[in-house]
């Protein structure tokens, strides 16, 4: 059971803005960097955002990350059909159990 | 560019063992921690293990602790995962992933294509 909670789904029409939340705690998001990954169907995850809000080279500037306290968010503006994928947040956790945790994942659908 | 190529997956019976390998290229392997992350069919990502750049620090998820062993050979640019006492719940695609930072840990920035492990009688 993941300690980072994401909404199971999000959707929008082409051109719209979609925001995905990632809720954690002081032992993970509150004290460590958040990474965001995109997983297209049948492929390996790909890094989108690192260290909370840094966009990886080659990632469109439609994708942006932010963090406040124990929560983080990934925003996709100008939604495109190729953005339809699963999105995961992740962070190190200084709690008592698993040390690196992924979010529950959010399926983004472009209507 | 960074390339990570996993191998060693396959079908194994419950209670059996398997050794995964991940061949790395395109970066200085010995400068970065490495991860194994798995994904059961139709499920989300689950961290399994991480090893520091110098093998001094190794950590496991509770779900694999005592059964899996992560190791690396910096002279061969290769990461390994020895999996013993496999159960049906270990059925998953196993990805190796490279740490973003040198010497420290923050999160993976590059992933291999994955290798499928199926535990079935």
Interface residues (C-beta under 8 A of the other chain):
Chain A: X2 X32 X33 X35 X37 X39 X43 X44 X45 X46 X47 X50 X51 X56 X86 X88 X90 X91 X92 X97 X98 X99 X100 X101 X102 X103 X104 X105
Chain B: X35 X37 X44 X45 X46 X47 X50 X59 X61 X62 X95 X100 X105 X106 X107 X108 X109 X110 X111 X112 X113 X114
